[in-house]
Amino acid sequence: MRPLKEKSKCAICLEDGDGFHFGAEACKACTAFFRRSVSQKRKYTCRGANDCDITVNIRCMCRACRYSKCLEVGMNPMGVLAKPSPFSKPSPDPAEIIPSSPTQTTRASLLTLTLPSSFNDSMPLLSKMRSNYQKLCDARIVIHREEGQSLFEEKAPRALNYQEAVAQSIKDVRLTSDWISWCFEDFVKLPIDEKNNLFRNFYTPYYMMEGAFASHLANKINAVVLPSGDFLDMTQMETFYRSIEVKQPLDKEQIE
């Protein structure tokens, strides 16, 4: 007879788990608590020393410590989708949406949400990466501004061609290497050859993942949003591959 599979425990309160929710194994109660806390933007204050017992046998567990534990075990606030109001206007077609503000500002604000101090204490490296990511996004606003554009003007995202995208990518490689150096002191101490090998293996997956994340935030299903906030229009690839050295652009049939 096959032995019964042991049921997993909630990573927050040690109750019987209900599966993987928002990035961690959690029970129904803790999942609902986390969803409610994030969607309603609730803020909690611990009356103790931020180390309260929150196991399931506690009748009135501390909500501040419970929320901190949710974050500590990996639950992601961005995984909580707010339910639309029945009185809200219908959402526009995602394909028609163009970001109205610099993408890097939106991206940074979502990655640097205000979290309890206990999160910073328990995960100092992630906190350091979050603050340095804000610096990276601020630097991108300067580096990727167009000639004659004021730093105080909001940059309107536009579709780039191949050459423009490559030029922007070259600039961003340097910025990303600086971000890695800010975050990881041991990386700075490595020999140059080892740095190059590590960065070469890191950069492409990171670039693709960040682009997918930015495209999701901009709600663009037919475009790839770049670090500058500009984008590649996937419905106009013949325009993307147009080159100043070629008199006639490629048509769709040639590309396919």
C-alpha positions as CSV (number, residue, x, y, z in Angstrom):
1,M,0.0,0.0,0.0
2,R,1.4,3.4,-1.0
3,P,2.0,5.6,2.1
4,L,0.0,8.8,2.4
5,K,1.8,11.9,1.3
6,E,2.6,14.1,4.3
7,K,0.6,17.3,4.0
8,S,2.7,20.5,3.8
9,K,2.6,23.1,6.5
10,C,1.8,26.8,6.2
11,A,5.2,28.7,6.3
12,I,3.6,31.4,8.3
13,C,1.6,29.8,11.1
14,L,2.4,26.1,10.7
15,E,-1.3,25.2,10.1
16,D,-2.0,22.6,7.4
17,G,-1.0,24.2,4.1
18,D,-3.4,24.9,1.2
19,G,-0.8,25.1,-1.6
20,F,1.5,27.7,-3.0
21,H,0.1,31.2,-2.7
22,F,1.8,34.5,-3.7
23,G,5.2,32.9,-3.6
24,A,5.0,30.7,-0.5
25,E,3.3,27.7,1.0
26,A,0.4,29.0,3.0
27,C,-2.9,28.0,4.6
28,K,-6.3,29.5,3.5
29,A,-6.4,31.9,6.5
30,C,-2.9,33.4,6.0
31,T,-3.5,33.6,2.3
32,A,-6.7,35.6,2.9
33,F,-5.0,37.8,5.5
34,F,-2.1,38.6,3.1
35,R,-4.4,39.4,0.2
36,R,-6.6,41.6,2.4
37,S,-3.6,43.4,3.9
38,V,-2.1,44.3,0.5
39,S,-5.3,45.1,-1.4
40,Q,-6.6,47.3,1.4
41,K,-3.1,48.8,2.0
42,R,-3.4,48.1,5.7
43,K,-0.6,49.1,8.1
44,Y,0.0,47.3,11.4
45,T,2.0,48.1,14.5
46,C,3.4,45.5,16.9
47,R,2.8,46.1,20.6
48,G,5.7,43.9,21.5
49,A,9.2,43.6,20.2
50,N,8.3,42.5,16.6
51,D,8.9,38.9,17.5
52,C,5.5,37.7,18.5
53,D,4.4,34.0,18.4
54,I,2.1,33.6,15.3
55,T,1.7,29.9,15.3
56,V,-1.8,28.5,14.8
57,N,-2.4,27.8,18.5
58,I,-2.3,31.5,19.3
59,R,-5.8,32.9,19.6
60,C,-5.2,36.5,18.8
61,M,-2.0,36.6,16.8
62,C,-0.1,39.9,16.2
63,R,-1.1,41.2,12.7
64,A,2.1,43.1,12.3
65,C,4.3,40.1,13.0
66,R,2.0,37.9,10.9
67,Y,2.4,40.2,7.9
68,S,6.2,40.5,8.4
69,K,6.4,36.7,8.4
70,C,4.4,36.5,5.2
71,L,7.0,38.7,3.5
72,E,9.9,36.9,5.2
73,V,8.8,33.5,3.7
74,G,8.6,35.0,0.2
75,M,5.0,36.1,-0.3
76,N,5.0,38.9,-2.9
77,P,2.6,41.9,-2.6
78,M,2.7,42.3,-6.4
79,G,1.0,38.9,-6.8
80,V,-2.2,40.4,-5.2
81,L,-4.5,41.5,-7.9
82,A,-7.1,44.0,-6.7
83,K,-10.6,43.1,-7.7
84,P,-12.2,45.7,-10.0
85,S,-15.1,47.7,-8.7
86,P,-18.5,46.9,-10.3
87,F,-18.9,50.6,-10.8
88,S,-15.5,51.1,-12.5
89,K,-15.1,51.8,-16.2
90,P,-14.2,48.9,-18.4
91,S,-10.5,48.5,-19.1
92,P,-9.3,49.7,-22.5
93,D,-7.8,47.3,-25.0
94,P,-4.2,46.5,-23.7
95,A,-2.8,46.9,-27.2
96,E,-3.9,50.5,-27.2
97,I,-2.3,51.4,-23.9
98,I,0.9,53.5,-24.1
99,P,2.7,54.3,-20.8
100,S,2.1,57.9,-19.9
101,S,5.0,58.2,-17.5
102,P,8.6,57.0,-17.6
103,T,8.5,53.2,-17.2
104,Q,11.6,53.1,-15.0
105,T,9.8,55.3,-12.4
106,T,6.8,53.0,-12.3
107,R,9.1,49.9,-12.2
108,A,11.2,51.3,-9.3
109,S,8.1,52.4,-7.3
110,L,6.6,48.9,-7.5
111,L,9.9,47.3,-6.5
112,T,10.5,49.7,-3.6
113,L,7.1,49.5,-1.9
114,T,7.1,50.5,1.8
115,L,7.7,47.4,3.8
116,P,8.0,46.8,7.6
117,S,11.3,47.5,9.2
118,S,11.5,43.8,10.1
119,F,11.8,43.0,6.4
120,N,14.9,45.2,6.1
121,D,16.4,43.6,9.2
122,S,15.8,40.0,8.1
123,M,16.7,40.5,4.4
124,P,19.5,43.2,4.3
125,L,20.8,42.1,0.9
126,L,17.4,42.4,-0.8
127,S,16.8,45.8,0.8
128,K,20.2,46.9,-0.5
129,M,19.3,45.7,-4.0
130,R,16.0,47.5,-3.8
131,S,17.5,50.8,-2.9
132,N,20.2,50.5,-5.5
133,Y,17.6,49.5,-8.2
134,Q,16.1,52.9,-7.5
135,K,19.5,54.5,-8.2
136,L,19.7,52.5,-11.4
137,C,16.3,53.7,-12.6
138,D,17.2,57.3,-11.7
139,A,20.4,57.0,-13.7
140,R,18.5,55.6,-16.7
141,I,16.4,58.8,-16.9
142,V,19.6,60.8,-17.4
143,I,21.5,58.4,-19.6
144,H,18.6,57.6,-22.0
145,R,17.3,61.2,-22.4
146,E,17.3,62.4,-26.0
147,E,19.4,65.3,-27.2
148,G,17.9,68.6,-26.2
149,Q,15.4,67.0,-23.8
150,S,15.2,68.6,-20.3
151,L,15.7,66.3,-17.3
152,F,12.5,67.8,-15.9
153,E,10.3,66.9,-18.8
154,E,8.4,63.6,-18.9
155,K,9.7,61.5,-21.7
156,A,7.0,60.1,-24.0
157,P,7.8,56.4,-24.9
158,R,8.2,55.7,-28.6
159,A,8.8,52.7,-30.8
160,L,12.5,52.2,-31.7
161,N,14.2,50.7,-34.7
162,Y,17.0,48.1,-34.5
163,Q,19.9,50.5,-34.5
164,E,18.3,52.7,-31.8
165,A,17.6,49.6,-29.6
166,V,21.2,48.4,-29.9
167,A,22.5,51.9,-29.0
168,Q,20.3,52.0,-25.9
169,S,21.3,48.5,-24.9
170,I,25.0,49.3,-25.0
171,K,24.4,52.2,-22.6
172,D,22.4,50.1,-20.3
173,V,25.1,47.4,-20.0
174,R,27.3,49.8,-18.2
175,L,24.6,50.9,-15.9
176,T,23.6,47.4,-15.0
177,S,27.3,46.5,-14.3
178,D,27.4,49.4,-11.9
179,W,24.2,48.2,-10.2
180,I,25.7,44.8,-9.6
181,S,28.9,46.4,-8.2
182,W,26.8,48.5,-5.8
183,C,24.9,45.4,-4.6
184,F,27.6,42.8,-4.2
185,E,30.9,43.9,-2.7
186,D,32.5,40.5,-3.3
187,F,31.8,40.9,-7.0
188,V,34.0,44.0,-7.1
189,K,36.9,42.1,-5.6
190,L,37.0,39.4,-8.2
191,P,39.6,39.2,-11.0
192,I,38.4,40.9,-14.2
193,D,38.1,37.6,-16.1
194,E,35.8,36.1,-13.5
195,K,33.7,39.3,-13.5
196,N,33.3,39.2,-17.2
197,N,32.3,35.5,-17.1
198,L,29.8,36.0,-14.4
199,F,28.3,39.1,-15.9
200,R,28.1,37.6,-19.4
201,N,26.1,34.6,-18.0
202,F,23.9,37.0,-15.9
203,Y,23.0,39.8,-18.3
204,T,21.0,38.1,-21.0
205,P,18.5,36.3,-18.7
206,Y,18.3,39.5,-16.5
207,Y,17.6,41.7,-19.6
208,M,14.9,39.4,-20.8
209,M,13.2,39.1,-17.4
210,E,13.3,42.8,-16.7
211,G,11.9,43.5,-20.2
212,A,9.0,41.1,-19.6
213,F,8.3,42.6,-16.2
214,A,8.3,46.2,-17.7
215,S,6.0,45.1,-20.5
216,H,3.6,43.6,-18.0
217,L,3.5,46.8,-16.0
218,A,2.8,48.8,-19.1
219,N,0.1,46.3,-20.1
220,K,1.6,46.0,-23.6
221,I,0.9,42.6,-25.1
222,N,2.4,43.4,-28.5
223,A,5.5,45.2,-27.4
224,V,8.7,44.8,-25.5
225,V,9.4,47.7,-23.1
226,L,13.1,48.6,-22.9
227,P,15.0,50.0,-19.8
228,S,14.6,53.6,-21.2
229,G,10.8,53.3,-21.3
230,D,10.8,53.1,-25.1
231,F,9.6,49.9,-26.7
232,L,9.8,47.5,-29.6
233,D,6.5,47.3,-31.6
234,M,6.1,43.6,-32.4
235,T,3.4,44.4,-34.9
236,Q,5.7,46.6,-37.0
237,M,8.8,44.4,-37.4
238,E,9.5,45.7,-40.9
239,T,9.9,49.2,-39.4
240,F,12.0,47.9,-36.6
241,Y,14.6,46.4,-39.0
242,R,14.7,49.5,-41.3
243,S,18.3,50.6,-41.6
244,I,19.6,54.0,-42.8
245,E,22.1,52.0,-44.9
246,V,19.4,50.3,-46.8
247,K,17.2,52.2,-49.3
248,Q,14.2,49.9,-49.1
249,P,13.0,48.5,-45.7
250,L,12.2,44.8,-45.4
251,D,8.6,43.8,-45.9
252,K,6.7,41.3,-43.7
253,E,7.2,38.5,-46.2
254,Q,11.0,38.8,-46.2
255,I,11.2,38.9,-42.4
256,E,9.0,35.8,-42.0
